[in-house]
Amino acid sequence: MDKATRAYTEFKYNRHMKELRNLHQNSHDYVNDVCPYKWSRVHYFERRYRVMTVNVTECIKSCLKFTRQLPMLTLAEFIRNMLQWWFHDLYRAAQFMHHQLTDVTYLVILKRVEKEKNLNFTSLSSDYYKRQTLIDPYLVLIILVGHPSTWVVPSDMVILNPISRRQAGRPRAGRHVSSSERKTTRSCRRCGQPEHNSRRCSNPHLINEGQARGVPDEYRRKCSICH
């Protein structure tokens, strides 16, 4: 179902829907009762380059999918005709536009405006939002602390030093390991044995270093030439 929803071409959409029908007939009938343009990308009524994707390359590739097998001159003529029709259609649409927004954006803004017509503005006109309310707290006299040399300390008051002291030596660079965490044991990346690294390894090397680390075959990096 997800593949049919995300399909860009009608051919792939029909193929995925056929697979869904073979798997579960009731699900196939249920989604067909719903209008496909509401959930299918290929049947969406708006222009695909506006809403569905902003990648022009994918759009051109989809348009030229069945015309790539044509001769070079025929293919060039098809591209010229397609671009000419596209620019002409946009030019005609721009002539009849009464605003600088797209159709989708214009509808969204229009709904917001209609919704805010019934907004109660009395909740936003409270004294908390006024300028004078923000200035009044700063009009009160604030006594600054000042420099310690200007402090007036009574003679009968004894000021003691802080009880805590800084620990000797450099501060700890790493964090303290929790008691619930499992200690990690380092091992050699070549032979997989602990208590030494690859520089000091004297054991026979494996053909694939991923075998020593226990990496599954599907996650190993393959060569781009020999695979």
PyMOL commands that set and color helices and strands:
alter all, ss='L'
color gray80, all
select helices_A, chain A and resi 2-6+10-23+25-33+36-38+48-51+56-63+72-95+103-116+121-124+127-129+131-139+148-150+209-213+217-219
alter helices_A, ss='H'
color red, helices_A
deselect
rebuild
show_as cartoon
